[in-house]
Amino acid sequence: MQDELLQFKVQKVWTLVDLPNGKRVIGTKWVYRNKKDERGIVIKNKARLVAQGYTQIEGINYDEVFSHVVRIEAIRLFLAYASFKDFMVYQMDVKSAFLYGKIEEEVYVYQPPGFEDPDFLDRVYKVEKALYGLHQAPKAWYETLSTYLLDNGFQRVKQKEDGIFISQDKYVTETLKKFSFTNVKTASTPMETQKHLLKDKDGKEVDVHLYRSMIGSLMHLTSSRPDIMFAVCACARYQVNPKVSHLHAVKRIFRYLKGQPKLGLWYLKDSPFDLVAYTDSDYAGASLDRKSAT
């Protein structure tokens, strides 16, 4: 909690002032989160001070907002269209992003619970930069970032003339190394078509933390590898009580990745922007509910 408030001080997020007449104050609260490793052991405790969203009123505390959460399907569609239209695309990540965004509205928040100034208990903080939980935080951060990049001569990453290619081959290599699949026999497909996955109630149980960790790594990889999507989702159904048969199925996906580590999504610039789909209504079977998956 002290580290979080230190970031507020370093970034000059707010100043302690007397509340002007007629101004509303937004409440604050602490949000706690335990970061765990793949075995479920807590390795880091995090605390974040956020503004209470339900106390903010449109037109008073904020004017315009937009969501900063995006689905991977939207990213894929965006990349396909960007390649088709020859747009420039760039990506980056920033730690504690919202604490940098300057806000235009006049916003006041209560002092953090447990960290009130004993000499000025009646004072409130005037927010100068976006605080987590403020509705305008994503918009404020985007405007701050884009302005900074343009003012400092940043240039976009140059893409190939014939399209855009995204691949997670580096992540594949790291994942194979993490789970000791660097020296294994490869598989030609991510799932066996003749050996269906079942609940296997009488099967031998396996380490649930290891199983979930493997599934989590594979789910992250499906962003650029739709070839393993069906197999990963099928194995993900058994995370509550995984058995040896389920673990074997997951290991087969890793052995398939070992043989095909550099596959990715290629968005051709000159290809027509038409939707084409292929289906196999009974690939690997649907033995649990007898319903085909497409």
Secondary structure, DSSP 8 states (H G I E B T S, - for coil): -HHHHHHHHHTT-EEEE---TT---B-EEEEEEEEE-TTS-EEEEEEEEEE-GGG--BTTTBS--------HHHHHHHHHHHHHHT--------TTGGGG-EEEEEEEE---TT---TT-TT-EEEEEE--TT-TTHHHHHHHHHHHHHHHTT-------TTEEEEE-HHHHHHHHHHTT-TTS---SSSS-SSS-----TTS-B--HHHHHHHHHHHHHHTTT-GGGHHHHHHHHTTSSS-BHHHHHHHHHHHHHHHHSTT-EEEEESSS---------TTTT--TTT-----
